[in-house]
Amino acid sequence: MIIDVHGHYTTAPKALEQWRKRQVDAIGTRAPPPRASELRIGDDEIRASIEANQLRLMRERGIDVTIFSPRASFMAHHIGDFQVSSTWAAICNELCFRVSRLFADHFVPAAMLPQSPGVDPATCIPEIVKCVEEYGNVAINLNPDPSGGHWTSPPLWDRHWYPIYEKMVEYDIPAMIHVSTSCNACFHTTGAHYLNADTTAFMQCVTSGLFKDFPTLRMVIPHGGGAVPYHWGRFRGLAQELGKPLLTEHVLRNVFFDTCVYHQPGIDLLTHVIPVDNVLFASEMIGAVRGIDPETGHHYDDTKRYVDAARVDAAGRTKIYEGNARRVYPRLDARLKAQGR
């Protein structure tokens, strides 16, 4: 099988964006926010939004299953308060659940959290419980910077985050460490903020003893790990100077990287530097980079082409495409086995 661990509902019907605009416009005014019940999106609308977009490309590119979560840039945890985020997360998670129900062979849901700057992460627990126990979610997306580019939250090793980690360990689910929209003009959302956050999250793991407290905790760092593979020697050297164990023992039992890297040299570097057991196939299709590369004539986000061409043996390629995802996402593995796959 070919499993894409990084997909977002970027093609949701327009009614979702229109509802969100009403919610945001009501913040700070006397106007009542829209009720969740006022958003009406039928199953046929969902089918049309998926069949003509993600599912079409999955079939064209030979991808069997996608782990599907709400649109990352739409999480926008810096907007409003916890109640705003809570309502918004519940709506978006339900839509991804409906996609997974309508296309059960192709999409498996992962949850966004109702995070809000300065709010105790423990407030996210009810949404995690609902999404795992009722919707069958196999993972969560954890935003290390709910402030939207100002980094006002403690680092990921701080006990501030422990309530979420404890629930992840209880449910045996991983977190993709994924920021949202940047409201800091210094950081372009997808070109800088995302990649900065990937690099930052990894370094926070390097400087900490987080995985001594949570030896089974698993984190997926998207977009190929940001700067991590390119500067692997720097991270190895810094860990050594800090008196940490070798990175293979210190973080690579718990931290994994996806293949959302949009050119062949980048995938070649990733698969050469990072052990194959820590690389998971992903494309984030119809996401940050949607165009066609004039040098190849193919879409930038058609990452399967790059993995197919990488210098990885057949066993390693099987791990990247399927085996690692089943190991890192055990609830996904159980779901697939229940389907006879």
Backbone torsions as a table, in degrees:
resi	resn	phi	psi	omega
1	MET	NA	156.9	172.7
2	ILE	-118.1	116.4	-174.7
3	ILE	-113.1	123.2	177.2
4	ASP	-97.6	113.9	-174.6
5	VAL	-87.7	2.5	-173.9
6	HIS	-138.5	88.5	175.1
7	GLY	-129.6	147.1	178.6
8	HIS	-128.0	150.8	178.7
9	TYR	-82.9	71.0	-178.5
10	THR	-80.7	-9.4	-176.5
11	THR	-110.8	22.7	-179.4
12	ALA	-57.4	148.7	179.5
13	PRO	-53.0	148.5	-175.2
14	LYS	-57.6	-26.0	-179.0
15	ALA	-58.4	-29.5	179.4
16	LEU	-66.2	-48.1	179.3
17	GLU	-64.0	-37.4	179.2
18	GLN	-66.3	-39.5	177.4
19	TRP	-64.5	-43.3	-179.7
20	ARG	-62.1	-38.6	178.0
21	LYS	-61.6	-41.0	177.5
22	ARG	-63.3	-40.4	179.4
23	GLN	-63.9	-45.8	-178.6
24	VAL	-66.9	-41.4	-179.0
25	ASP	-62.9	-27.3	-177.9
26	ALA	-79.8	-13.9	-178.7
27	ILE	-66.0	130.3	177.6
28	GLY	78.9	7.5	177.4
29	THR	-119.7	175.4	176.6
30	ARG	-86.7	-4.6	179.7
31	ALA	-71.4	135.7	178.8
32	PRO	-70.3	141.4	177.2
33	PRO	-68.6	155.8	178.6
34	PRO	-66.4	147.9	175.8
35	ARG	-82.5	149.2	179.1
36	ALA	-58.2	-33.3	-178.0
37	SER	-66.7	-16.1	179.6
38	GLU	-78.1	-14.4	176.9
39	LEU	-85.7	118.4	-178.4
40	ARG	-123.2	112.2	177.3
41	ILE	-129.6	117.8	-176.9
42	GLY	-81.0	162.5	178.8
43	ASP	-59.8	-37.0	-179.9
44	ASP	-64.7	-35.7	176.6
45	GLU	-65.5	-40.3	178.2
46	ILE	-65.0	-45.3	179.3
47	ARG	-56.9	-45.9	-178.4
48	ALA	-63.7	-38.5	-177.7
49	SER	-69.6	-25.8	-178.8
50	ILE	-94.0	-46.0	-174.7
51	GLU	-62.3	-36.1	-177.9
52	ALA	-85.0	-5.5	-173.3
53	ASN	-127.1	-94.5	-174.9
54	GLN	-59.7	-47.1	-176.6
55	LEU	-65.7	-37.9	177.3
56	ARG	-59.7	-46.6	-178.6
57	LEU	-69.6	-36.3	176.3
58	MET	-59.0	-43.7	179.9
59	ARG	-67.1	-41.2	179.4
60	GLU	-64.3	-35.2	-174.0
61	ARG	-98.2	-3.4	176.5
62	GLY	80.5	30.3	178.7
63	ILE	-97.4	131.4	-174.7
64	ASP	-89.4	-45.3	-172.5
65	VAL	-137.7	141.0	175.5
66	THR	-125.2	132.5	170.4
67	ILE	-81.1	120.2	-162.5
68	PHE	-119.1	124.6	-178.3
69	SER	-131.2	166.0	177.7
70	PRO	-59.0	156.8	-178.9
71	ARG	-57.2	124.8	-172.5
72	ALA	-63.5	-44.5	-177.7
73	SER	-68.0	-20.1	179.7
74	PHE	-84.4	-11.2	179.5
75	MET	-58.9	-47.8	172.5
76	ALA	42.1	57.7	-176.5
77	HIS	-64.3	-15.2	-179.1
78	HIS	-77.8	-9.6	-177.4
79	ILE	-89.3	127.5	175.6
80	GLY	72.2	-156.1	-177.9
81	ASP	-115.6	-170.0	-178.0
82	PHE	-60.8	-38.6	-178.8
83	GLN	-63.2	-39.7	176.2
84	VAL	-61.0	-48.9	-178.7
85	SER	-64.9	-37.8	-178.0
86	SER	-64.1	-45.8	179.2
87	THR	-64.7	-42.8	-177.7
88	TRP	-66.3	-44.1	179.5
89	ALA	-62.7	-42.3	-179.1
90	ALA	-61.3	-41.6	179.6
91	ILE	-64.7	-47.9	-177.1
92	CYS	-66.3	-39.8	179.2
93	ASN	-66.5	-37.6	178.5
94	GLU	-64.2	-38.8	179.1
95	LEU	-63.3	-42.4	178.3
96	CYS	-66.3	-35.2	175.0
97	PHE	-62.6	-42.3	179.3
98	ARG	-64.1	-37.6	174.9
99	VAL	-60.0	-45.1	-178.3
100	SER	-66.7	-27.1	178.0
101	ARG	-78.4	-39.4	-179.5
102	LEU	-74.4	-28.8	-179.0
103	PHE	-128.6	62.5	-170.6
104	ALA	-63.7	-24.1	-179.6
105	ASP	-82.1	-12.4	-170.6
106	HIS	-121.9	-25.7	-174.5
107	PHE	-128.7	136.4	178.0
108	VAL	-127.3	131.0	-171.2
109	PRO	-82.4	147.7	168.4
110	ALA	-128.8	147.9	-168.2
111	ALA	-102.0	140.2	162.8
112	MET	-83.5	156.4	-178.2
113	LEU	-108.0	151.8	178.7
114	PRO	-83.1	57.7	-178.4
115	GLN	-74.8	155.3	178.5
116	SER	-153.6	137.0	-176.5
117	PRO	-55.0	131.0	176.9
118	GLY	80.1	-0.1	-178.1
119	VAL	-99.4	138.7	-179.9
120	ASP	-56.3	124.3	178.8
121	PRO	-57.8	-18.7	177.8
122	ALA	-59.4	-22.2	178.6
123	THR	-66.8	-14.5	179.1
124	CYS	-82.5	-13.0	-172.8
125	ILE	-58.8	-45.9	-179.9
126	PRO	-57.2	-37.5	179.0
127	GLU	-68.4	-38.2	176.7
128	ILE	-62.2	-46.5	-179.6
129	VAL	-59.3	-47.4	-179.7
130	LYS	-61.1	-46.2	-175.1
131	CYS	-67.2	-38.4	179.5
132	VAL	-75.4	-48.4	-171.8
133	GLU	-80.3	-32.7	-177.7
134	GLU	-101.2	-36.6	-175.1
135	TYR	-98.2	-13.2	-178.9
136	GLY	76.1	26.8	179.2
137	ASN	-64.5	144.2	-176.5
138	VAL	-107.6	-1.7	-177.7
139	ALA	-166.8	171.7	171.8
140	ILE	-127.5	159.6	168.1
141	ASN	-104.0	123.6	-177.7
142	LEU	-111.4	122.1	-179.9
143	ASN	-92.3	112.7	-179.9
144	PRO	-75.8	-6.1	-177.9
145	ASP	-139.7	74.4	179.7
146	PRO	-62.2	-14.0	-178.7
147	SER	-75.1	-10.0	177.0
148	GLY	78.2	47.4	174.9
149	GLY	104.4	1.7	179.2
150	HIS	-107.4	-10.0	171.8
151	TRP	53.1	58.7	179.5
152	THR	-92.9	-7.8	-179.8
153	SER	-86.7	156.3	175.5
154	PRO	-63.9	160.4	176.8
155	PRO	-64.0	163.8	-173.8
156	LEU	-64.5	-19.4	178.2
157	TRP	-82.8	-8.4	-176.6
158	ASP	-71.6	149.4	179.6
159	ARG	-63.4	-15.3	173.5
160	HIS	-48.0	-38.3	-174.9
161	TRP	-90.9	-6.5	-171.2
162	TYR	-59.8	-34.9	177.9
163	PRO	-57.0	-37.6	178.5
164	ILE	-71.0	-42.9	179.7
165	TYR	-60.9	-41.0	-179.8
166	GLU	-61.4	-38.9	178.5
167	LYS	-71.6	-37.1	176.3
168	MET	-60.5	-43.8	179.7
169	VAL	-66.2	-40.9	178.7
170	GLU	-59.6	-43.9	-178.2
171	TYR	-89.0	-7.4	-179.1
172	ASP	58.4	48.9	177.9
173	ILE	-119.2	147.4	175.2
174	PRO	-89.2	167.4	172.0
175	ALA	-118.7	131.7	165.9
176	MET	-84.8	126.1	-178.4
177	ILE	-85.1	101.0	-169.5
178	HIS	-136.7	116.1	175.6
179	VAL	-77.1	177.7	-179.6
180	SER	-120.8	-154.6	-177.5
181	THR	-57.7	139.6	173.4
182	SER	-90.5	130.1	173.6
183	CYS	-107.4	15.8	175.4
184	ASN	-104.3	116.2	-174.3
185	ALA	-61.0	-17.4	178.9
186	CYS	-71.4	-21.9	-172.7
187	PHE	-123.4	105.9	172.4
188	HIS	-59.1	137.7	-171.3
189	THR	-56.6	-59.2	-173.3
190	THR	-90.3	-25.0	-177.2
191	GLY	-88.0	-21.3	-178.2
192	ALA	-130.3	-55.9	-173.6
193	HIS	-59.0	-46.5	179.9
194	TYR	-59.5	-49.0	-175.6
195	LEU	-71.6	-35.5	174.4
196	ASN	-60.3	-43.4	-177.6
197	ALA	-66.3	-39.4	178.0
198	ASP	-59.4	-47.4	-179.4
199	THR	-65.6	-43.3	-179.2
200	THR	-62.6	-44.6	-179.3
201	ALA	-60.7	-42.1	179.7
202	PHE	-64.1	-44.1	-178.9
203	MET	-65.7	-34.0	176.0
204	GLN	-63.5	-35.7	175.9
205	CYS	-68.2	-38.9	-179.4
206	VAL	-63.5	-41.9	-174.6
207	THR	-79.9	-4.7	-172.2
208	SER	-110.7	176.1	168.9
209	GLY	-114.4	30.6	-173.5
210	LEU	-54.0	-40.8	-172.9
211	PHE	-82.0	-5.2	167.8
212	LYS	-74.1	-37.4	176.5
213	ASP	-74.7	-32.3	-177.1
214	PHE	-132.2	75.5	-174.7
215	PRO	-64.5	-18.9	179.2
216	THR	-103.4	2.9	179.5
217	LEU	-67.0	137.7	-179.3
218	ARG	-128.4	133.1	178.4
219	MET	-125.1	136.6	174.1
220	VAL	-108.3	121.5	178.0
221	ILE	-99.0	118.8	-172.3
222	PRO	-81.1	-178.0	174.9
223	HIS	55.7	38.6	177.4
224	GLY	68.2	10.6	179.6
225	GLY	88.1	15.5	180.0
226	GLY	63.3	-122.4	-178.6
227	ALA	-87.5	-2.0	-169.1
228	VAL	-59.8	-55.1	-177.7
229	PRO	-61.2	-37.7	-177.6
230	TYR	-66.1	-31.0	-178.3
231	HIS	-115.2	34.2	-176.8
232	TRP	-57.0	-38.4	178.2
233	GLY	-63.2	-37.6	177.3
234	ARG	-62.8	-45.7	-179.2
235	PHE	-67.0	-39.7	176.1
236	ARG	-60.5	-44.8	-179.1
237	GLY	-67.1	-39.6	178.8
238	LEU	-65.7	-41.5	177.8
239	ALA	-60.8	-39.6	179.0
240	GLN	-64.0	-44.2	179.7
241	GLU	-65.1	-30.7	179.5
242	LEU	-82.3	-0.4	180.0
243	GLY	75.0	23.4	179.8
244	LYS	-88.2	158.7	174.5
245	PRO	-64.6	172.4	174.4
246	LEU	-56.6	145.5	-175.7
247	LEU	-59.5	-29.7	178.4
248	THR	-61.5	-31.5	178.7
249	GLU	-94.1	-33.6	-171.2
250	HIS	-77.0	-40.8	-176.4
251	VAL	-131.1	-26.9	-170.5
252	LEU	-75.9	-4.6	169.9
253	ARG	-80.0	-12.2	-172.7
254	ASN	-128.5	-15.9	-174.2
255	VAL	-117.2	135.5	-176.0
256	PHE	-132.8	161.8	-174.7
257	PHE	-128.8	143.0	177.7
258	ASP	-101.4	173.6	-173.7
259	THR	-100.8	29.0	176.0
260	CYS	-77.7	66.2	178.4
261	VAL	-127.0	126.4	-161.6
262	TYR	-106.0	38.6	167.3
263	HIS	-159.8	158.5	-174.2
264	GLN	-61.9	-45.2	179.9
265	PRO	-59.6	-32.8	179.4
266	GLY	-67.4	-43.2	177.5
267	ILE	-67.7	-38.0	177.8
268	ASP	-60.1	-43.3	179.2
269	LEU	-65.3	-47.6	-178.9
270	LEU	-55.5	-49.2	-175.3
271	THR	-76.7	-15.2	176.2
272	HIS	-86.6	-38.3	-174.2
273	VAL	-87.5	-45.3	-175.9
274	ILE	-89.0	133.4	178.4
275	PRO	-54.7	141.8	-175.6
276	VAL	-59.6	-27.4	179.0
277	ASP	-67.7	-12.2	-177.0
278	ASN	-110.5	12.0	-178.3
279	VAL	-114.4	126.6	179.9
280	LEU	-119.3	136.7	179.9
281	PHE	-66.4	137.5	176.3
282	ALA	-161.7	159.0	179.8
283	SER	-134.6	-25.8	-174.0
284	GLU	50.5	43.1	-174.6
285	MET	-62.3	148.4	-173.2
286	ILE	54.3	47.4	-177.8
287	GLY	-122.7	-122.1	-171.8
288	ALA	-67.9	-36.9	-176.0
289	VAL	-126.2	105.4	-170.3
290	ARG	-108.2	-6.4	-172.2
291	GLY	-82.9	-178.4	178.0
292	ILE	-102.0	132.3	179.7
293	ASP	-74.5	117.2	-178.9
294	PRO	-65.3	-17.9	179.9
295	GLU	-79.8	-23.3	-177.4
296	THR	-119.1	-22.6	-175.2
297	GLY	80.1	6.3	-179.9
298	HIS	-117.9	160.0	177.7
299	HIS	-62.1	139.7	177.1
300	TYR	-56.1	-39.4	-173.9
301	ASP	-86.3	11.7	173.9
302	ASP	-83.7	71.3	-171.0
303	THR	-72.2	-17.6	178.5
304	LYS	-61.3	-34.6	177.6
305	ARG	-59.4	-40.1	-178.0
306	TYR	-70.9	-41.9	-179.8
307	VAL	-66.2	-40.3	178.3
308	ASP	-60.2	-33.6	-175.8
309	ALA	-91.8	-7.8	-178.4
310	ALA	-70.3	156.0	179.9
311	ARG	-82.6	73.3	179.3
312	VAL	-128.9	135.7	-179.1
313	ASP	-72.9	172.2	-174.2
314	ALA	-60.7	-39.9	180.0
315	ALA	-65.8	-40.9	178.7
316	GLY	-66.3	-38.9	179.6
317	ARG	-66.2	-36.7	176.8
318	THR	-63.7	-38.5	176.3
319	LYS	-62.9	-45.0	-178.4
320	ILE	-64.1	-42.9	-175.4
321	TYR	-77.8	-31.5	-172.0
322	GLU	-141.2	-53.4	-169.9
323	GLY	-59.3	-44.5	-178.9
324	ASN	-66.2	-38.3	179.3
325	ALA	-64.0	-41.7	178.9
326	ARG	-64.2	-33.4	-179.0
327	ARG	-77.7	-41.7	-177.2
328	VAL	-77.9	-28.3	179.4
329	TYR	-117.4	74.6	-175.4
330	PRO	-61.1	-28.9	177.0
331	ARG	-70.2	-30.0	172.6
332	LEU	-66.0	-45.4	179.4
333	ASP	-58.3	-44.6	179.9
334	ALA	-63.2	-39.6	179.6
335	ARG	-64.3	-44.4	180.0
336	LEU	-65.5	-41.6	178.6
337	LYS	-63.2	-36.0	178.1
338	ALA	-65.2	-26.3	177.5
339	GLN	-88.6	2.0	-179.6
340	GLY	80.2	24.9	-178.2
341	ARG	-119.0	NA	NA
